[in-house]
Amino acid sequence: QRLMARNFDRQVAELQVRIAVLNGYTALGIPVTEAVG
């Protein structure tokens, strides 16, 4: 995967968007655990 942006600041923003998307998918896969008892 390559960065589309050429400017460094835009590359940073692009990476932050990718990380946010990946974190969203990861959060969907984490089961919610509740203490019983």
Secondary structure, DSSP 8 states (H G I E B T S, - for coil): ------SHHHHHHHHHHHHHHHHHHHHHHS-------
